[in-house]
């Protein structure tokens, strides 16, 4: 899985939702989109990037969404490790 591509896609999602007037809604909507439309291996690769490289390249909104919504976003098999 190409992490650079995932980072780019995630940042595009975050950029779209960042236009919402409420910051909490922006974070929540970004996480909700990733949960609904990204398959588990994509989310697992993103969390591996977050854990191993600190999420280099991710926007602040994405970092916040991934960190605050981890329990809902991280695939269950990866969370059990």
Buried (B, 14 or more C-beta within 10 A) or exposed (E): EEBEEBBEBBBEBBEEBBEBEEEEEBBBBBBBBBBEEBEEEBBBBBBEBBEEEEBEBBBEBBBBBBEBBBEEBBBEEBEEE
